[in-house]
Amino acid sequence: MSILSFYIDGFKSMKLGKTLWKLIIIKLLIIFGILKIFFFQNHLNSKFSSDEEKANFVIEQLTVKEKAK
């Protein structure tokens, strides 16, 4: 008996576990879908036309030094 068949048989005999796994997958799809739509919008494509401009902007943002007080 292989390890894969052991896990397949165990998953087939689950009742509550299948429902919980379905619930977890649905929640993850909803959460990541909302995050993608609202938080990870692609602003660089609308602001810059070339890859070089995008790269320069990102480098500037990552290396900005704090202004002296």
Contact map, one row per residue, 1 for C-alpha under 8 A:
111011000000000000000000000000000000000000000000000000000000000000000
111111000000000000000000000000000000000000000000000000000000000000000
111111100000000000000000000000000000000000000000000000000000000000000
011111110000000000000000000000000000000000000000000000000000000000000
111111111000000000000000000000000000000000000000000000000000000000000
111111111100000000000000000000000000000000000000000000000000000000000
001111111110000000000000000000000000000000000000000000000000000000000
000111111111000000000000000000000000000000000000000000000000000000000
000011111111100000000000000000000000000000000000000000000000000000000
000001111111110000000000000000000000000000000000000000000000000000000
000000111111110011000000000000000000000000000000000000000000000000000
000000011111110000000000000000000000000000000000000000000000000000000
000000001111111000000000000000000000000000000000000000000000000000000
000000000111111111000000000000000000000000000000000000000000000000000
000000000000111111100000000000000000000000000000000000000000000000000
000000000000011111110000000000000000000000000000000000000000000000000
000000000010011111111000000000000000000000000000000000000000000000000
000000000010011111111100000000000000000000000000000000000000000000000
000000000000001111111110000000000000000000000000000000000000000000000
000000000000000111111111000000000000000000000000000000000000000000000
000000000000000011111111100000000000000000000000000000000000000000000
000000000000000001111111110000000000000000000000000000000000000000000
000000000000000000111111111000000000000000000000000000000000000000000
000000000000000000011111111100000000000000000000000000000000000000000
000000000000000000001111111110000000000000000000000000000000000000000
000000000000000000000111111111000000000000000000000000000000000000000
000000000000000000000011111111100000000000000000000000000000000000000
000000000000000000000001111111110000000000000000000000000000000000000
000000000000000000000000111111111000000000000000000000000000000000000
000000000000000000000000011111111100000000000000000000000000000000000
000000000000000000000000001111111110000000000000000000000000000000000
000000000000000000000000000111111111000000000000000000000000000000000
000000000000000000000000000011111111100000000000000000000000000000000
000000000000000000000000000001111111111000000000000000000000000000000
000000000000000000000000000000111111111100000000000000000000000000000
000000000000000000000000000000011111111110000000000000000000000000000
000000000000000000000000000000001111111110000000000000000000000000000
000000000000000000000000000000000111111110000000000000000000000000000
000000000000000000000000000000000111111110000000000000000000000000000
000000000000000000000000000000000011111111000000000000000000000000000
000000000000000000000000000000000001111111100000000000000000000000000
000000000000000000000000000000000000000111111100000000000000000000000
000000000000000000000000000000000000000011111110000000000000000000000
000000000000000000000000000000000000000001111111000001000000000000000
000000000000000000000000000000000000000001111111100000000000000000000
000000000000000000000000000000000000000001111111100000000000000000000
000000000000000000000000000000000000000000111111100000000000000000000
000000000000000000000000000000000000000000011111111011000000000000000
000000000000000000000000000000000000000000001111111011000000000000000
000000000000000000000000000000000000000000000001111111000000000000000
000000000000000000000000000000000000000000000001111111100000000000000
000000000000000000000000000000000000000000000000011111110000000000000
000000000000000000000000000000000000000000000001111111111000000000000
000000000000000000000000000000000000000000010001111111111100000000000
000000000000000000000000000000000000000000000000001111111110000000000
000000000000000000000000000000000000000000000000000111111111000000000
000000000000000000000000000000000000000000000000000011111111100000000
000000000000000000000000000000000000000000000000000001111111110000000
000000000000000000000000000000000000000000000000000000111111111000000
000000000000000000000000000000000000000000000000000000011111111100000
000000000000000000000000000000000000000000000000000000001111111100000
000000000000000000000000000000000000000000000000000000000111111100000
000000000000000000000000000000000000000000000000000000000011111110000
000000000000000000000000000000000000000000000000000000000001111111000
000000000000000000000000000000000000000000000000000000000000001111100
000000000000000000000000000000000000000000000000000000000000000111110
000000000000000000000000000000000000000000000000000000000000000011111
000000000000000000000000000000000000000000000000000000000000000001111
000000000000000000000000000000000000000000000000000000000000000000111
